[in-house]
Structure formats: structure tokens, C-alpha cells
Amino acid sequence: MAIAVRAKKDLRCPALDEFDELISLAEKTIEGLSSDALSKIRAHIDLHGMIPNGEKWLRYGVEHSDGVSCPFCSQAISSIPIVDTFKLYFSQAYEEFYAEIETRTERLKEILGPNGEHFDKLIHDNEKDLDFWVTVCELPDRPQFDQATLNDVKASLACVLALLEEKIKNPLSKSMLVDADKVQGSFSHFRDYIRWVSACNIAIQEARLATSTLDVAKAQEILGKLQALQARVSGPIKAELDAWVARDARKTAIEKKKKSEQADLKAYVAKTASEKENSINSLLDLFGARFRISGTKASFVGRDANTDYSIAIGPHVVPAGPKSDTSPSFDTVLSSGDKTTLGLAFFFVQVSSDENLNTSTVILDDPFNSQDIARQWETTSQIRAISGKAAQVIVLSHDPRFLALIEKNAKTTPGTFQILCDDKGVGELRKWSSEDELRDIYTRQSERIREYASAGSCLPGASVESIAKDLRPFLEFYLKVRFPARFTQTAMLDAMVSEIEAAGPTDPMSAQVANMRAINEYGRDNMHGGADAPDPIALRAQCNRIVRIIGAY
């Protein structure tokens, strides 16, 4: 406590000028200045529109003049009568008078501050310090000084300050205060407050003097020990301490369990990683992928435990992680089709190893995304393999060709349905046939191609882009329908044309090899989109090639 008493500051006690002195100063003028000089100065200020602050401006010029030239424009002033008037007007008596006005104005500004902020802070700080001092020493009775009185005092100070500031602008004019009696009453209240603060500071000094003979260091040491002993047995501290001990014990148990589970997970990953890697990589080989996974291990980075692995492409190994701007990463080394293939490999291995597969329903949503025909064929094989083990397999797709691949060679006849939705979003399942759908697609493609070949126009729902994409699949389907069992279901146009060419001139399609190769090359860039918009003339030429190949059929 002694240290606090010595360190604590006194109450703030501002120096306030007497009200009568301030009012007298505002009304005062300087004796001895001729009325003629005063009238000339006023006329000069009015003539040049220098109200307010005209006297201040002229005074500045007199103070900085060398007596020969004007400090503002450098013109000669030795023969100008008004300049002599300025010098007479701004005499030593004027300077002393002006300095007194400025001093008292600044003193009042310091008490009040911008918008009364200094005044409010003075009262607030004193009230805060009084909370301490009333516990240390006997203070005199305080005067009545409620919030309404505070507001009146602040307003009165502001009125007097405005009066003095006006006086600074026109020092030789008499400035009068409106409602002076009310303002003077508020000043008296504040004067009483200042006297009381001064009396309080005397009592504070006596209390501070009384602590000078104490052994503060020893007393502080004893007090600290007593407070520590008391805190250890106090209710709130003891409760907090008990709670902390309980939390620390729980944290220790959690850390121990975490380390144990991490060790178990590492052991499990080490045991199963090789087996899972081999299964996934075997599937990737079947898909014709040119990459493998390697380096599978447990990872504890982040909130949840995970498994890290890398992508091996030949001798290059890339960690499966976030994209990098400076080195190869998972996002950049694999194409969209490769990522789909990797995801399917993970999925098929996970599903196949599920011990509850025989009672489970497996759902695949558009698994053929970004796959070429070879990978599509392998995907259908894996789906058929799972369908023989799972309770049910559901495949959703927008492409009837892919669904037809699944149906082909299935051990049991799968159910095929179409999901139809009305304008209100209400859907229903209807029986559907991929074979009928493909025939319908073939017919619609034929109509679109013939229309563009004949008239160079697009049927409703078609565009030059969609027609360009129709050419290769239409011709492939045509050849498979015209020559049943000659071409495999997965055969593509390039392989078909090579087989026809190898058969020699006796092959019924030999004469159309050149046209078919041209269509194959033309359609290559448009199969998956992203190519430039087709040239209408070139597209029409290719459509006419199709018509020549298929004849009237």
C-alpha cells in the first residue's frame, strides 16, 4: 500500500483565471492610441475585406517589416502614410495587451480542450483517483457537483473562451458577454471545485509523507506472502486450481491415447500398404495407365489422421499434395482422365475389400468421365465383377453407349431405367433400352448430317459443333451395323479403316477408305470439345463424304 501511495499522483487542479478579470480584459481597450489611427486602421480593414483577423494580419506585417519594403509584396513603404499609422497602432502597449489576451485564452483552452474533452477527462481522472484516495486518507467534504452542474460549467467556459477568441480577432474592440450573471454563477461552482481539489491534495501530501518512514520493501514482502497463503485456500482460486489439475490430467491421458493410436495406425498402414498398393497398381495396369502409386504411409499432419502416397511416372515420383507453382504436382502431372482412373482404382479396391459387400448397394455416378474407349471397357469389366459380389449395383450416366457396354456380356440381364423430371422437378423412373436409344441417336445423327450435306443448314437442336462431333461415332456405328460381328464393340474408326484397307480391293468398303480416313482425321479434334468452331464449308464437305459412304441407307 505504501508503494501505491507514493506512486499515485495528486488530483488535477487547473489554474483558472478569475471571471471578473477575463470579462474586464474582453471589455478593455488601450489608452493612448489616437482615435484617428484607430479609424484609419478600421477603414483600411473594411476597404480590403480583411474581416475577421484583419488586425492580426497587419500586425504580422509590421513585426516583419524592415522599414523599407513591404514584407508581403516587397514594394517601397517609406513614403506611405498609412504605414506610419500601422506602426503607431501596433505599439509596445498593443503587443503587451495582445499577449495578455493570448495567454489567458490559451490557459482557458487548456482547461476546456476541443469540444470540452480536456474538461471531461480532468473530472473523470479525478473521480477515478478519488476511489483510491478515500481509502487512504481523510478528505474534506466535497461540494455539490452533479452532471447538470458539470454541463453548465463546461458551457460557461466555452462562452468565455469564445469571447476571448473574438477579442483576439479585434483586440481594440470592446467584447461583451451575453447572460453574464449565469456564466459567472457556473464559474463560481467550478472555482469551489478547484478549491476543494486543492484541499484534497494537501491531505494527500500528508498521507504520502506518513509513508516515508516505513520499510516498504519488508512490508511488501510480508504482504505478498500473506496474500499468497490466503489465495491458496480461497474458494475461487482453489476451484480454479482443481479444475486446472483435472484438465492437465485429462490432457496427459489424451496425449497418451493419441500416441498409442498413432502407433497402431502406423503399424496397420505398414502391414496393409503393400497389399493395397499392389491391388491398386494392378488395376491401373488393366486400365492402361502409365503411372503407379508408391510410398504409402500414415500421416498425422492436420486435424485428422490420413494416408500419404506419391505418383510414380517412370523414374519420377511426385507427392500427392497441393498444386505447386515451381515444381510438378498431382494437379499438373495427371490429366483429367488419369485422375478419374486413379479414383476408380481406389474405389474398386476399397469396395472389393469390404467384408459386407454381399449385403451392400454400390452406386457409381458417371464413372466414364474423361475416359477413352479402352478404359471405358475396363471400367465396365470391373463393374460387372462387382455386380457379381454386391447385393446391387446402380450406375448413373448420360451416355447410352457406355451403358450399352455394361449390358454387353452381363451374366444376368440388368434393369435399365430412365429418370424423367417434369417442369416442377417431380421425377419418375421409366423402363429404358440402351439399344433403342442408340438406334434413335443413330437416326437423328443421320438426319442432321444429311440436312447439312444437302442444304448447309442445321436442324432444330443441332449446331455446327454438334454435327462435327457426330461424324466419327455415326460412321463407327454404321460400320458395326452393316457388318455385324466383323468389328468388336470397342473398335474405333481408325482401327476399322485399317482392317478394311488390309482386306484389299475385294472388301466392299475398300473404295471408301480415303473418305473414311478423311472423316477420321477431321473428327479427331472435335471428339471431346475444345477445338475451334468448325468451318461451315469444310464441315459440309465431310457431311457429303458421309452421304457418299452410306449411299441411300
Secondary structure as UniProt FT lines:
FT   HELIX           2..7
FT   HELIX           19..27
FT   TURN            31..32
FT   HELIX           35..47
FT   TURN            48..49
FT   HELIX           54..63
FT   TURN            71..73
FT   TURN            78..79
FT   HELIX           81..89
FT   HELIX           92..112
FT   HELIX           114..116
FT   HELIX           117..133
FT   TURN            134..136
FT   HELIX           147..169
FT   TURN            171..172
FT   TURN            178..179
FT   HELIX           180..210
FT   HELIX           211..213
FT   HELIX           216..233
FT   HELIX           235..286
FT   TURN            287..288
FT   STRAND          292..299
FT   STRAND          306..313
FT   TURN            314..315
FT   STRAND          316..319
FT   HELIX           330..333
FT   HELIX           336..352
FT   TURN            355..356
FT   HELIX           357..359
FT   STRAND          361..365
FT   TURN            367..370
FT   HELIX           373..387
FT   TURN            388..389
FT   STRAND          392..396
FT   HELIX           400..407
FT   TURN            408..409
FT   STRAND          417..421
FT   TURN            423..424
FT   STRAND          427..431
FT   HELIX           434..455
FT   TURN            460..461
FT   HELIX           464..482
FT   TURN            484..486
FT   TURN            489..490
FT   HELIX           493..503
FT   TURN            505..506
FT   TURN            508..509
FT   HELIX           510..512
FT   HELIX           513..524
FT   TURN            525..526
FT   HELIX           536..550
FT   TURN            551..552
//
